[in-house]
Amino acid sequence: MAGIEPQPRIMDIALYQGGASHVPGLSNVLKLSSNENPFGVPASAREAMVAAAAGMHRYPPTDHAALRGAIGEVHGLDPERIICGVGSDEVITFLCQAYAGPGTEVIHTEHGFSMYRISALAAGADPVEVRERARVVDVDAILAAVTGQTRLVFVANPANPTGTMIGAAETERLAAGLPESCLLVLDGAYAEYVDGFDGGAALAGARENVFMTRTFSKAYGLGGLRVGWGYGARSVIDVLNRVRGPFNLSGPALAAAEAAVRDQDWVAWSRSENARLRAELAQALAELGLPSDTACANFIVPRFASPAAAEACEAHLRGKGILVRKIGGYGLPDALRITVGTDADCARVVDAVRDWREQG
C-alpha cells in the first residue's frame, strides 16, 4: 500500500535461500546441501519428543530451566549464563536487536554466514564485511576494521561455508584487541565436529566481551526442531532475555534437546564417523583434481578451475539427483559445498563427479 514503508535497511536484505531438497522428475534425491546429520537423531531424543507430545496442549516453560541445566551439566557451564533460542539464528537476532541499531556497525568476514549481515540490517545497523586470508578468518583485518561505531563482531569457528577455523591464540588475541564497547560473538554451530574443542566457552566464561552461540541442528540432528543456545556474561544474558519471546521453544523441542545433549555417546560417534568420511571424500575428490581446504565441520568445499566449471559440475550432480550447495553468494563462485553423508552417499558423489570429469 502507498505510504506504508518498512524500516530503513530492511529492503537491503536478500531473501535467504535454503538448500534445495527436490529435483523435478527424480525420486531418489540425495540432499547434501544443508549440512544435516546423515545419521538422523539419537533415539533418546526421538523418544523424549514423542513422550512430550502428550502435553502439547500446555504452554512450554518460559525459563528453559531443564534444558539450560542439562547443557550446563554436560559442558561444565553456569546455567544462569545460558539462553536458548529457535536455533542459534534466533540468538544472533537477539544480539543484533539488543546491541546494534542505526548508526552502529556489525563486522562479519567476507565468506561468513549470511545471517550475520541479515540480522544486522534487520536491526538497522551497517554490516561491515572484512576480507579473509585464503578462506580463513584474518584477525588483523578484523581489528583494523573496528571503529567507534562497531558493536558486534561475528566469527564462525569452524566457519560456514569454508569449513576452516582459527586457533585459540588467535581468538584470544581478537577478543583482547576489541574495545570494551564491542562484543565478540563466536558462532560454534559446528564445534561438536572438532574433537576436544569447546567452541569458545572458556573464553566466553572468562571475558565479558565474548559470547558463544551453539546449535542442536548439526551434530545432534535436530534441524527440524530448531533449538540453539548462547553462553556469555550474566549481564548480556539478562539483556537478551528481555527481547526473547517467552514461549519461543516448544515443549517437544525442549525435551528432545535435553535428551540429545545428555547423549554424548551419540555425538562422539557422529564426530568420529564424520571425520573418517570427510577425509575419504576430500581425498577422493582431490584425486579427481578438486582440492579443498582442511575442513573442520561436516562438509567439504572442493574448488574448481573456474566458476563455470563449478556450475557445470553442480548441474551434473543435480541431474543425477545429488543436491549440493552453490556458494557464489558467499564470494566463492568457483567452489561447491558438499555435506558429508554416509559411506553410500559419499561413494555416490565421487562416482558422479568422476562421470562428470570423464565427460570433459
MIZAZA-173769 format. One record per residue (C-alpha): residue number from 1; residue in one letter; x, y, z. Coordinates in Angstrom, 3 decimals. Layout:
BEGIN
<rec NUM; A; <X; Y; Z>>,
...
END
This chain:
BEGIN
<rec 1; M; <0.000; 0.000; 0.000>>,
<rec 2; A; <1.121; 3.525; -0.763>>,
<rec 3; G; <2.621; 5.316; 2.202>>,
<rec 4; I; <3.439; 2.169; 4.185>>,
<rec 5; E; <7.213; 1.794; 4.271>>,
<rec 6; P; <9.401; -0.768; 6.036>>,
<rec 7; Q; <12.126; 0.251; 8.468>>,
<rec 8; P; <15.366; 1.504; 6.875>>,
<rec 9; R; <17.735; -1.274; 5.700>>,
<rec 10; I; <15.028; -3.969; 5.559>>,
<rec 11; M; <14.811; -3.862; 1.765>>,
<rec 12; D; <18.601; -4.275; 1.587>>,
<rec 13; I; <18.101; -7.843; 2.778>>,
<rec 14; A; <18.134; -10.507; 0.077>>,
<rec 15; L; <15.716; -13.327; 0.851>>,
<rec 16; Y; <17.556; -16.283; 2.382>>,
<rec 17; Q; <17.755; -19.312; 0.113>>,
<rec 18; G; <17.928; -22.623; 1.956>>,
<rec 19; G; <19.479; -25.733; 0.493>>,
<rec 20; A; <17.355; -27.372; -2.185>>,
<rec 21; S; <15.673; -30.677; -1.324>>,
<rec 22; H; <13.847; -31.706; -4.525>>,
<rec 23; V; <14.700; -32.309; -8.176>>,
<rec 24; P; <11.720; -32.332; -10.572>>,
<rec 25; G; <11.213; -35.744; -12.101>>,
<rec 26; L; <13.596; -37.574; -9.765>>,
<rec 27; S; <12.668; -39.595; -6.702>>,
<rec 28; N; <15.962; -40.906; -5.323>>,
<rec 29; V; <17.277; -37.467; -4.355>>,
<rec 30; L; <20.339; -37.190; -2.124>>,
<rec 31; K; <20.296; -33.909; -0.213>>,
<rec 32; L; <23.801; -32.746; 0.668>>,
<rec 33; S; <23.090; -29.032; 0.562>>,
<rec 34; S; <22.209; -28.116; 4.159>>,
<rec 35; N; <24.858; -29.769; 6.364>>,
<rec 36; E; <22.325; -32.032; 8.053>>,
<rec 37; N; <23.403; -35.072; 10.053>>,
<rec 38; P; <23.033; -38.042; 7.659>>,
<rec 39; F; <22.614; -40.404; 10.613>>,
<rec 40; G; <19.441; -38.706; 11.816>>,
<rec 41; V; <18.779; -38.070; 15.505>>,
<rec 42; P; <19.722; -40.049; 18.620>>,
<rec 43; A; <16.993; -42.478; 19.663>>,
<rec 44; S; <16.921; -40.832; 23.090>>,
<rec 45; A; <15.859; -37.511; 21.579>>,
<rec 46; R; <13.175; -39.103; 19.415>>,
<rec 47; E; <11.731; -40.956; 22.398>>,
<rec 48; A; <11.746; -37.823; 24.560>>,
<rec 49; M; <9.920; -35.822; 21.893>>,
<rec 50; V; <7.240; -38.495; 21.486>>,
<rec 51; A; <6.683; -38.584; 25.249>>,
<rec 52; A; <6.461; -34.790; 25.416>>,
<rec 53; A; <3.892; -34.704; 22.601>>,
<rec 54; A; <1.218; -35.779; 25.069>>,
<rec 55; G; <1.491; -32.354; 26.672>>,
<rec 56; M; <1.258; -30.266; 23.512>>,
<rec 57; H; <-1.916; -28.594; 24.784>>,
<rec 58; R; <0.148; -26.975; 27.557>>,
<rec 59; Y; <2.347; -23.931; 27.154>>,
<rec 60; P; <6.053; -24.774; 27.438>>,
<rec 61; P; <8.163; -23.429; 30.316>>,
<rec 62; T; <9.378; -19.896; 29.735>>,
<rec 63; D; <12.710; -20.253; 31.524>>,
<rec 64; H; <14.016; -23.377; 29.738>>,
<rec 65; A; <15.493; -24.352; 33.097>>,
<rec 66; A; <15.709; -28.096; 32.448>>,
<rec 67; L; <17.482; -27.685; 29.110>>,
<rec 68; R; <19.809; -24.981; 30.425>>,
<rec 69; G; <20.618; -27.218; 33.372>>,
<rec 70; A; <21.431; -30.164; 31.118>>,
<rec 71; I; <23.633; -28.012; 28.874>>,
<rec 72; G; <25.404; -26.641; 31.916>>,
<rec 73; E; <25.930; -30.104; 33.383>>,
<rec 74; V; <27.331; -31.585; 30.166>>,
<rec 75; H; <29.594; -28.658; 29.279>>,
<rec 76; G; <30.522; -27.523; 32.786>>,
<rec 77; L; <28.831; -24.132; 32.403>>,
<rec 78; D; <26.703; -21.935; 34.650>>,
<rec 79; P; <23.053; -22.406; 33.531>>,
<rec 80; E; <22.321; -18.825; 34.573>>,
<rec 81; R; <24.651; -17.682; 31.788>>,
<rec 82; I; <22.823; -19.667; 29.096>>,
<rec 83; I; <19.964; -18.546; 26.843>>,
<rec 84; C; <18.018; -20.807; 24.463>>,
<rec 85; G; <16.602; -19.824; 21.094>>,
<rec 86; V; <14.953; -21.081; 17.937>>,
<rec 87; G; <18.245; -22.289; 16.543>>,
<rec 88; S; <21.371; -20.223; 17.078>>,
<rec 89; D; <19.960; -17.963; 14.340>>,
<rec 90; E; <17.466; -16.526; 16.827>>,
<rec 91; V; <20.195; -15.884; 19.382>>,
<rec 92; I; <22.118; -13.999; 16.675>>,
<rec 93; T; <18.966; -11.974; 16.014>>,
<rec 94; F; <18.656; -11.191; 19.742>>,
<rec 95; L; <22.251; -9.938; 19.816>>,
<rec 96; C; <21.729; -7.579; 16.876>>,
<rec 97; Q; <18.367; -6.423; 18.187>>,
<rec 98; A; <19.812; -5.701; 21.623>>,
<rec 99; Y; <23.226; -4.252; 20.803>>,
<rec 100; A; <23.161; -2.960; 17.232>>,
<rec 101; G; <20.947; -0.393; 15.537>>,
<rec 102; P; <21.003; 2.752; 13.394>>,
<rec 103; G; <24.379; 4.443; 13.493>>,
<rec 104; T; <26.248; 1.314; 14.597>>,
<rec 105; E; <28.321; -1.261; 12.733>>,
<rec 106; V; <28.404; -5.067; 12.785>>,
<rec 107; I; <31.518; -6.799; 11.458>>,
<rec 108; H; <31.495; -10.145; 9.635>>,
<rec 109; T; <34.060; -11.716; 7.332>>,
<rec 110; E; <33.783; -11.963; 3.551>>,
<rec 111; H; <32.801; -15.633; 3.482>>,
<rec 112; G; <30.878; -15.511; 6.763>>,
<rec 113; F; <27.427; -16.967; 7.433>>,
<rec 114; S; <24.793; -14.811; 5.695>>,
<rec 115; M; <22.608; -14.429; 8.799>>,
<rec 116; Y; <25.132; -12.025; 10.336>>,
<rec 117; R; <24.510; -9.478; 7.607>>,
<rec 118; I; <20.768; -10.145; 7.519>>,
<rec 119; S; <20.344; -9.717; 11.283>>,
<rec 120; A; <22.451; -6.551; 11.272>>,
<rec 121; L; <20.354; -4.995; 8.511>>,
<rec 122; A; <17.114; -6.037; 10.235>>,
<rec 123; A; <18.288; -4.117; 13.307>>,
<rec 124; G; <19.071; -1.040; 11.209>>,
<rec 125; A; <22.825; -1.389; 11.655>>,
<rec 126; D; <25.511; -1.199; 8.977>>,
<rec 127; P; <27.130; -4.582; 8.196>>,
<rec 128; V; <30.875; -4.299; 7.546>>,
<rec 129; E; <32.492; -7.049; 5.504>>,
<rec 130; V; <36.140; -7.799; 6.252>>,
<rec 131; R; <38.436; -9.796; 3.963>>,
<rec 132; E; <39.727; -13.240; 4.842>>,
<rec 133; R; <43.146; -14.687; 4.074>>,
<rec 134; A; <42.885; -17.731; 1.782>>,
<rec 135; R; <39.391; -18.503; 3.135>>,
<rec 136; V; <40.482; -18.241; 6.772>>,
<rec 137; V; <39.412; -15.522; 9.219>>,
<rec 138; D; <42.062; -12.768; 9.399>>,
<rec 139; V; <42.251; -11.329; 12.927>>,
<rec 140; D; <44.405; -8.373; 11.890>>,
<rec 141; A; <41.930; -7.412; 9.169>>,
<rec 142; I; <39.061; -7.511; 11.675>>,
<rec 143; L; <40.888; -5.384; 14.225>>,
<rec 144; A; <41.787; -2.857; 11.508>>,
<rec 145; A; <38.099; -2.555; 10.565>>,
<rec 146; V; <36.879; -1.765; 14.084>>,
<rec 147; T; <35.669; 1.799; 14.624>>,
<rec 148; G; <33.965; 3.682; 17.396>>,
<rec 149; Q; <30.638; 2.551; 15.916>>,
<rec 150; T; <31.421; -1.190; 15.995>>,
<rec 151; R; <29.175; -3.042; 18.433>>,
<rec 152; L; <29.348; -6.687; 17.320>>,
<rec 153; V; <31.952; -8.878; 15.606>>,
<rec 154; F; <30.734; -12.267; 14.317>>,
<rec 155; V; <33.205; -15.098; 13.770>>,
<rec 156; A; <32.083; -18.643; 12.969>>,
<rec 157; N; <34.641; -21.159; 14.190>>,
<rec 158; P; <34.668; -23.594; 12.391>>,
<rec 159; A; <33.386; -21.362; 9.642>>,
<rec 160; N; <30.463; -21.828; 7.290>>,
<rec 161; P; <30.763; -22.180; 4.311>>,
<rec 162; T; <34.565; -22.565; 4.233>>,
<rec 163; G; <34.939; -25.206; 6.970>>,
<rec 164; T; <38.193; -23.597; 8.167>>,
<rec 165; M; <38.926; -22.387; 11.694>>,
<rec 166; I; <41.369; -20.305; 13.711>>,
<rec 167; G; <43.143; -21.412; 16.883>>,
<rec 168; A; <42.649; -20.389; 20.492>>,
<rec 169; A; <45.582; -17.970; 20.487>>,
<rec 170; E; <44.155; -16.017; 17.547>>,
<rec 171; T; <40.672; -15.962; 19.064>>,
<rec 172; E; <42.056; -14.657; 22.357>>,
<rec 173; R; <44.085; -12.020; 20.514>>,
<rec 174; L; <40.970; -10.854; 18.731>>,
<rec 175; A; <38.993; -10.604; 21.969>>,
<rec 176; A; <41.792; -8.706; 23.695>>,
<rec 177; G; <42.118; -6.254; 20.802>>,
<rec 178; L; <38.464; -5.175; 20.731>>,
<rec 179; P; <37.229; -2.096; 22.591>>,
<rec 180; E; <35.065; -2.537; 25.695>>,
<rec 181; S; <32.032; -1.320; 23.751>>,
<rec 182; C; <32.256; -4.222; 21.274>>,
<rec 183; L; <31.053; -7.806; 21.768>>,
<rec 184; L; <32.834; -10.690; 20.029>>,
<rec 185; V; <30.362; -13.429; 19.053>>,
<rec 186; L; <31.886; -16.865; 18.464>>,
<rec 187; D; <29.486; -18.976; 16.424>>,
<rec 188; G; <30.149; -22.603; 17.350>>,
<rec 189; A; <27.462; -24.257; 15.220>>,
<rec 190; Y; <29.998; -26.873; 14.096>>,
<rec 191; A; <32.044; -27.065; 17.307>>,
<rec 192; E; <30.937; -30.632; 18.048>>,
<rec 193; Y; <32.776; -31.825; 14.953>>,
<rec 194; V; <36.160; -30.792; 16.392>>,
<rec 195; D; <37.417; -33.258; 18.977>>,
<rec 196; G; <38.258; -31.564; 22.274>>,
<rec 197; F; <37.070; -28.110; 21.151>>,
<rec 198; D; <34.832; -26.095; 23.494>>,
<rec 199; G; <33.535; -23.708; 20.828>>,
<rec 200; G; <34.869; -20.712; 22.732>>,
<rec 201; A; <33.105; -21.495; 26.015>>,
<rec 202; A; <36.175; -20.935; 28.183>>,
<rec 203; L; <36.866; -17.574; 26.580>>,
<rec 204; A; <33.224; -16.515; 26.923>>,
<rec 205; G; <33.359; -17.576; 30.557>>,
<rec 206; A; <36.480; -15.537; 31.226>>,
<rec 207; R; <35.747; -12.334; 29.265>>,
<rec 208; E; <32.608; -10.207; 29.408>>,
<rec 209; N; <33.119; -9.056; 25.820>>,
<rec 210; V; <32.888; -12.595; 24.373>>,
<rec 211; F; <29.688; -14.506; 23.666>>,
<rec 212; M; <29.330; -18.036; 22.250>>,
<rec 213; T; <26.440; -19.482; 20.246>>,
<rec 214; R; <25.739; -23.183; 19.612>>,
<rec 215; T; <23.083; -25.261; 17.890>>,
<rec 216; F; <21.363; -28.645; 18.053>>,
<rec 217; S; <20.786; -28.603; 14.281>>,
<rec 218; K; <24.060; -30.171; 13.150>>,
<rec 219; A; <25.766; -32.913; 15.165>>,
<rec 220; Y; <22.623; -33.611; 17.213>>,
<rec 221; G; <20.462; -33.902; 14.102>>,
<rec 222; L; <17.624; -31.688; 15.401>>,
<rec 223; G; <17.497; -29.237; 12.487>>,
<rec 224; G; <13.759; -29.755; 12.096>>,
<rec 225; L; <13.070; -28.751; 15.706>>,
<rec 226; R; <15.163; -25.539; 15.665>>,
<rec 227; V; <16.927; -25.356; 19.030>>,
<rec 228; G; <20.051; -23.341; 19.766>>,
<rec 229; W; <21.698; -21.664; 22.708>>,
<rec 230; G; <24.124; -18.973; 23.729>>,
<rec 231; Y; <26.563; -18.513; 26.600>>,
<rec 232; G; <28.091; -15.334; 27.955>>,
<rec 233; A; <28.172; -12.809; 30.749>>,
<rec 234; R; <25.108; -12.694; 33.009>>,
<rec 235; S; <24.623; -9.034; 32.112>>,
<rec 236; V; <24.364; -9.957; 28.409>>,
<rec 237; I; <22.003; -12.865; 29.112>>,
<rec 238; D; <19.779; -10.509; 31.115>>,
<rec 239; V; <19.586; -8.117; 28.161>>,
<rec 240; L; <18.845; -10.855; 25.626>>,
<rec 241; N; <16.083; -12.359; 27.754>>,
<rec 242; R; <14.302; -9.000; 27.634>>,
<rec 243; V; <13.832; -9.312; 23.868>>,
<rec 244; R; <13.294; -13.076; 23.777>>,
<rec 245; G; <9.690; -14.203; 23.375>>,
<rec 246; P; <8.523; -16.057; 26.500>>,
<rec 247; F; <7.401; -19.188; 24.619>>,
<rec 248; N; <9.949; -19.261; 21.817>>,
<rec 249; L; <10.642; -23.010; 22.134>>,
<rec 250; S; <8.023; -25.768; 22.145>>,
<rec 251; G; <7.763; -28.444; 24.820>>,
<rec 252; P; <8.667; -31.334; 22.467>>,
<rec 253; A; <11.668; -29.396; 21.141>>,
<rec 254; L; <12.920; -28.681; 24.660>>,
<rec 255; A; <12.519; -32.328; 25.672>>,
<rec 256; A; <14.307; -33.637; 22.592>>,
<rec 257; A; <17.194; -31.206; 23.006>>,
<rec 258; E; <17.616; -32.083; 26.677>>,
<rec 259; A; <17.793; -35.797; 25.863>>,
<rec 260; A; <20.157; -35.147; 22.948>>,
<rec 261; V; <22.684; -33.094; 24.902>>,
<rec 262; R; <22.892; -35.834; 27.526>>,
<rec 263; D; <23.570; -38.416; 24.802>>,
<rec 264; Q; <27.246; -37.595; 24.313>>,
<rec 265; D; <27.992; -41.125; 23.091>>,
<rec 266; W; <25.900; -40.264; 20.020>>,
<rec 267; V; <27.844; -37.036; 19.495>>,
<rec 268; A; <31.190; -38.823; 19.798>>,
<rec 269; W; <30.105; -41.477; 17.285>>,
<rec 270; S; <28.777; -38.870; 14.836>>,
<rec 271; R; <32.029; -36.891; 15.134>>,
<rec 272; S; <34.162; -39.984; 14.538>>,
<rec 273; E; <32.174; -41.140; 11.522>>,
<rec 274; N; <32.119; -37.639; 10.066>>,
<rec 275; A; <35.902; -37.272; 10.412>>,
<rec 276; R; <36.514; -40.579; 8.657>>,
<rec 277; L; <34.098; -39.962; 5.814>>,
<rec 278; R; <35.151; -36.316; 5.404>>,
<rec 279; A; <38.792; -37.321; 4.931>>,
<rec 280; E; <37.889; -40.074; 2.467>>,
<rec 281; L; <35.612; -37.798; 0.428>>,
<rec 282; A; <38.140; -34.956; 0.328>>,
<rec 283; Q; <40.919; -37.299; -0.791>>,
<rec 284; A; <38.787; -38.919; -3.483>>,
<rec 285; L; <37.778; -35.555; -4.936>>,
<rec 286; A; <41.345; -34.249; -4.727>>,
<rec 287; E; <42.448; -37.235; -6.797>>,
<rec 288; L; <39.887; -36.105; -9.366>>,
<rec 289; G; <41.513; -32.669; -9.471>>,
<rec 290; L; <39.252; -30.909; -6.976>>,
<rec 291; P; <41.287; -29.809; -3.935>>,
<rec 292; S; <39.719; -28.467; -0.744>>,
<rec 293; D; <40.939; -26.800; 2.424>>,
<rec 294; T; <41.340; -28.914; 5.540>>,
<rec 295; A; <37.741; -28.981; 6.794>>,
<rec 296; C; <36.755; -28.924; 10.457>>,
<rec 297; A; <32.972; -29.273; 10.067>>,
<rec 298; N; <30.581; -31.779; 8.456>>,
<rec 299; F; <31.139; -30.629; 4.893>>,
<rec 300; I; <33.931; -30.022; 2.416>>,
<rec 301; V; <34.380; -27.265; -0.167>>,
<rec 302; P; <36.095; -28.545; -3.333>>,
<rec 303; R; <37.444; -25.831; -5.615>>,
<rec 304; F; <37.165; -25.837; -9.409>>,
<rec 305; A; <39.211; -24.283; -12.189>>,
<rec 306; S; <36.541; -21.638; -12.764>>,
<rec 307; P; <33.045; -20.569; -11.717>>,
<rec 308; A; <31.742; -22.080; -14.951>>,
<rec 309; A; <33.239; -25.454; -14.051>>,
<rec 310; A; <31.630; -25.327; -10.602>>,
<rec 311; E; <28.275; -24.502; -12.187>>,
<rec 312; A; <28.636; -27.333; -14.690>>,
<rec 313; C; <29.508; -29.887; -12.029>>,
<rec 314; E; <26.624; -28.784; -9.801>>,
<rec 315; A; <24.233; -29.163; -12.743>>,
<rec 316; H; <25.625; -32.617; -13.494>>,
<rec 317; L; <25.206; -33.704; -9.877>>,
<rec 318; R; <21.682; -32.309; -9.761>>,
<rec 319; G; <20.855; -34.254; -12.912>>,
<rec 320; K; <21.851; -37.398; -11.062>>,
<rec 321; G; <19.698; -36.461; -8.079>>,
<rec 322; I; <22.534; -35.163; -5.884>>,
<rec 323; L; <21.947; -31.749; -4.346>>,
<rec 324; V; <24.955; -29.743; -3.165>>,
<rec 325; R; <25.262; -26.039; -2.357>>,
<rec 326; K; <26.469; -23.370; -4.759>>,
<rec 327; I; <28.244; -20.690; -2.731>>,
<rec 328; G; <28.804; -17.866; -5.176>>,
<rec 329; G; <26.678; -15.706; -2.871>>,
<rec 330; Y; <29.342; -16.214; -0.209>>,
<rec 331; G; <32.080; -14.968; -2.516>>,
<rec 332; L; <33.156; -18.463; -3.604>>,
<rec 333; P; <31.775; -18.885; -7.148>>,
<rec 334; D; <34.456; -21.422; -8.094>>,
<rec 335; A; <33.547; -23.854; -5.303>>,
<rec 336; L; <30.727; -26.077; -4.085>>,
<rec 337; R; <29.820; -27.003; -0.521>>,
<rec 338; I; <29.114; -30.704; -0.096>>,
<rec 339; T; <27.736; -32.143; 3.131>>,
<rec 340; V; <29.493; -35.295; 4.306>>,
<rec 341; G; <26.937; -38.083; 4.094>>,
<rec 342; T; <27.058; -41.823; 4.758>>,
<rec 343; D; <29.503; -44.228; 3.103>>,
<rec 344; A; <26.984; -44.840; 0.316>>,
<rec 345; D; <26.293; -41.101; -0.071>>,
<rec 346; C; <29.971; -40.242; -0.432>>,
<rec 347; A; <30.528; -43.046; -2.928>>,
<rec 348; R; <27.610; -41.748; -4.988>>,
<rec 349; V; <29.100; -38.243; -5.035>>,
<rec 350; V; <32.536; -39.457; -6.091>>,
<rec 351; D; <31.089; -41.624; -8.863>>,
<rec 352; A; <29.026; -38.706; -10.178>>,
<rec 353; V; <31.981; -36.308; -10.144>>,
<rec 354; R; <34.162; -38.903; -11.871>>,
<rec 355; D; <31.470; -39.294; -14.538>>,
<rec 356; W; <31.408; -35.505; -14.990>>,
<rec 357; R; <35.202; -35.446; -15.366>>,
<rec 358; E; <35.150; -38.237; -17.918>>,
<rec 359; Q; <32.556; -36.373; -19.969>>,
<rec 360; G; <35.029; -33.494; -20.199>>,
END
